[in-house]
Amino acid sequence: MDTSVTDHLLSTTRAVRRKLDLERPVEPEVLEECLRLALQAPTPGNAQAWRWLVIRDQDVKDKLATLFREVGKAYLEANIAAVGEAIDQPSVARAFASGQHLIDVIDRVPVYVIPCLQGRPSGDNATDAAFYGGIFPAVWNFQLALRSRGLGSTLTTYHLTHEAEAAEILGIPSDVTQIGLLPVAYTTVPDFKPASRVPLEDVAYLDGWGNAL
């Protein structure tokens, strides 16, 4: 295995918002390839309780976009107020501008993918860790597969504030949990760079909390 290729894929798969190509169609066969790779992710007890909704219909996207925008707009406004003068820092301003852009154009993204799980979370930490752990590796598999084919995505959760309304729009049964919404499109740039991250020694410990690795 060429680790230079896999390392590049893992270190440059970004949350893509501003660089989604809103005009280029996403071929069904490409999306299906990525979803098949998603299904290769590990799943607790091999339950494979995941379900995937692919949304292309513009009317359905418009309805979901309304829910998305309502929550996203309020979220950004609250966070802009919370950061205060820090909004003038370039990195902070860029982050908010990226989020606002996606809110503005969400209805124009070619495809939404909504990952779901059969069942409902219980509220118990151990149980819910296993519950959500049953799909997040698959979501990341899906995003890596998209990236390797020139597409981008980001896992969003705004519409989950109105999960019941979204479920009615989509015909999702009451015993199925929506995990998020991934806007999917080709990217407008051919490559991405690794992100700035805190040093490993600041976040990784050995044998006990706070012990330097």
C-alpha positions as CSV (number, residue, x, y, z in Angstrom):
1,M,0.0,0.0,0.0
2,D,1.3,3.4,-1.0
3,T,1.1,5.3,2.3
4,S,2.0,8.6,0.6
5,V,-1.3,8.4,-1.3
6,T,-3.4,7.3,1.7
7,D,-1.7,9.8,4.0
8,H,-2.5,12.6,1.5
9,L,-6.1,11.5,1.3
10,L,-6.5,11.4,5.1
11,S,-4.8,14.7,5.7
12,T,-6.5,16.7,3.0
13,T,-10.1,15.5,3.2
14,R,-11.7,18.8,4.3
15,A,-15.2,20.0,5.2
16,V,-16.0,21.6,1.9
17,R,-18.5,24.4,1.7
18,R,-17.3,27.3,-0.4
19,K,-15.6,25.2,-3.0
20,L,-18.5,23.0,-4.0
21,D,-19.3,23.1,-7.7
22,L,-23.0,24.0,-7.8
23,E,-23.3,23.6,-11.6
24,R,-21.7,20.2,-12.3
25,P,-24.0,17.2,-12.0
26,V,-23.0,14.3,-9.8
27,E,-23.3,11.0,-11.7
28,P,-25.4,8.3,-10.0
29,E,-22.8,5.7,-10.6
30,V,-20.1,7.7,-8.8
31,L,-22.3,8.2,-5.8
32,E,-23.2,4.5,-5.7
33,E,-19.5,3.6,-5.8
34,C,-18.9,5.9,-2.8
35,L,-21.8,4.5,-0.9
36,R,-20.7,0.9,-1.5
37,L,-17.3,1.9,0.0
38,A,-19.2,3.4,3.0
39,L,-20.7,0.0,3.6
40,Q,-17.3,-1.5,4.1
41,A,-16.8,0.4,7.4
42,P,-16.8,-1.5,10.7
43,T,-20.2,-1.7,12.4
44,P,-20.9,-2.9,16.0
45,G,-21.9,-6.5,16.0
46,N,-21.9,-6.3,12.2
47,A,-25.5,-4.9,12.6
48,Q,-25.3,-2.8,9.5
49,A,-28.2,-0.7,10.8
50,W,-27.3,2.2,8.5
51,R,-29.7,3.5,5.9
52,W,-28.9,6.2,3.3
53,L,-31.2,8.7,1.7
54,V,-30.0,10.3,-1.6
55,I,-31.9,13.4,-2.4
56,R,-31.8,14.8,-5.9
57,D,-35.4,16.1,-6.3
58,Q,-35.3,19.9,-6.2
59,D,-38.6,20.3,-4.5
60,V,-37.5,18.0,-1.7
61,K,-34.1,19.8,-1.5
62,D,-36.0,23.1,-1.2
63,K,-38.1,21.9,1.7
64,L,-35.0,20.6,3.6
65,A,-33.1,23.8,2.7
66,T,-35.8,25.9,4.5
67,L,-35.2,23.9,7.7
68,F,-31.5,24.0,7.3
69,R,-31.4,27.8,6.8
70,E,-33.6,28.6,9.7
71,V,-31.4,26.8,12.2
72,G,-28.1,27.7,10.5
73,K,-28.9,31.4,10.4
74,A,-29.7,31.5,14.1
75,Y,-26.6,29.4,14.9
76,L,-24.2,31.7,13.0
77,E,-25.8,34.9,14.5
78,A,-25.5,33.5,18.0
79,N,-21.9,32.5,17.5
80,I,-20.9,35.8,15.8
81,A,-22.2,37.6,18.9
82,A,-20.3,35.2,21.2
83,V,-16.9,35.7,19.6
84,G,-17.2,39.5,19.7
85,E,-14.2,41.4,18.3
86,A,-12.5,38.1,17.4
87,I,-14.7,38.1,14.3
88,D,-12.1,40.6,12.8
89,Q,-9.4,37.9,12.9
90,P,-9.0,36.5,9.4
91,S,-9.3,32.8,10.4
92,V,-12.4,33.4,12.4
93,A,-14.0,35.6,9.6
94,R,-13.2,32.9,7.0
95,A,-14.8,30.2,9.1
96,F,-18.0,32.2,9.5
97,A,-18.0,33.2,5.8
98,S,-17.7,29.6,4.8
99,G,-20.6,28.6,7.0
100,Q,-22.7,31.5,5.7
101,H,-22.0,30.6,2.1
102,L,-23.3,27.0,2.5
103,I,-26.4,28.3,4.2
104,D,-26.9,30.7,1.2
105,V,-26.5,28.1,-1.5
106,I,-27.6,24.9,0.2
107,D,-30.6,24.5,-2.2
108,R,-28.3,24.6,-5.2
109,V,-26.0,21.8,-4.1
110,P,-26.6,18.9,-6.6
111,V,-27.1,16.1,-4.1
112,Y,-27.9,15.7,-0.4
113,V,-27.1,12.4,1.4
114,I,-28.8,11.8,4.7
115,P,-27.3,8.9,6.7
116,C,-29.7,7.3,9.1
117,L,-29.7,4.5,11.7
118,Q,-32.4,2.1,12.6
119,G,-33.4,2.7,16.2
120,R,-33.3,5.7,18.5
121,P,-30.6,6.8,20.9
122,S,-31.3,6.0,24.5
123,G,-29.5,8.8,26.3
124,D,-27.1,6.4,28.1
125,N,-23.5,7.3,27.2
126,A,-22.2,3.8,26.7
127,T,-25.2,2.7,24.7
128,D,-25.3,5.8,22.5
129,A,-21.5,5.6,21.9
130,A,-22.1,2.2,20.3
131,F,-25.3,3.5,18.6
132,Y,-23.6,6.4,16.8
133,G,-20.4,4.4,16.4
134,G,-22.5,2.2,14.1
135,I,-22.5,4.8,11.4
136,F,-19.8,7.5,11.8
137,P,-17.0,5.3,10.4
138,A,-19.3,4.7,7.4
139,V,-19.9,8.4,7.0
140,W,-16.2,9.0,7.0
141,N,-15.6,6.2,4.5
142,F,-18.2,7.9,2.3
143,Q,-16.4,11.3,2.5
144,L,-13.0,9.8,1.8
145,A,-14.4,8.0,-1.2
146,L,-15.9,11.2,-2.5
147,R,-12.6,13.1,-2.0
148,S,-10.7,10.5,-3.9
149,R,-13.0,11.0,-6.9
150,G,-12.9,14.8,-6.9
151,L,-16.0,15.5,-4.9
152,G,-16.4,17.3,-1.6
153,S,-18.8,17.2,1.4
154,T,-19.3,18.3,4.9
155,L,-21.3,16.6,7.7
156,T,-24.0,19.1,8.8
157,T,-26.6,18.8,11.6
158,Y,-28.7,22.0,11.3
159,H,-31.8,20.3,10.0
160,L,-31.8,17.8,12.9
161,T,-33.4,20.5,15.1
162,H,-36.4,19.9,12.9
163,E,-35.8,16.1,12.5
164,A,-39.5,15.3,12.8
165,E,-40.5,17.7,10.0
166,A,-37.7,16.4,7.8
167,A,-38.8,12.8,8.5
168,E,-42.3,13.8,7.4
169,I,-41.0,15.3,4.2
170,L,-38.9,12.2,3.5
171,G,-41.2,9.5,4.8
172,I,-38.7,8.3,7.4
173,P,-40.3,6.0,10.0
174,S,-40.4,7.2,13.6
175,D,-38.0,4.5,14.8
176,V,-35.2,5.6,12.4
177,T,-32.7,8.3,13.5
178,Q,-31.3,10.9,11.1
179,I,-27.6,11.5,11.7
180,G,-27.0,14.5,9.6
181,L,-27.1,15.9,6.1
182,L,-24.1,15.8,3.7
183,P,-24.2,18.3,0.8
184,V,-22.3,16.5,-2.1
185,A,-20.8,18.0,-5.2
186,Y,-17.7,18.1,-7.2
187,T,-15.1,20.5,-6.0
188,T,-14.0,23.7,-7.8
189,V,-10.3,23.0,-7.0
190,P,-8.2,19.9,-7.7
191,D,-6.6,19.5,-4.3
192,F,-6.6,20.7,-0.7
193,K,-3.9,21.2,1.9
194,P,-3.6,19.7,5.4
195,A,-5.3,21.8,8.0
196,S,-3.6,23.6,10.9
197,R,-3.9,21.5,14.0
198,V,-2.7,21.7,17.6
199,P,0.4,19.7,18.3
200,L,0.0,16.0,19.1
201,E,1.8,16.4,22.4
202,D,-0.9,18.8,23.6
203,V,-3.8,16.4,23.1
204,A,-2.4,12.9,23.5
205,Y,-1.5,11.3,26.8
206,L,0.2,8.1,27.9
207,D,-1.3,5.7,30.6
208,G,-3.3,8.5,32.3
209,W,-4.8,12.0,31.8
210,G,-2.2,14.7,31.4
211,N,0.8,12.4,31.1
212,A,2.8,13.4,28.1
213,L,2.9,10.9,25.3
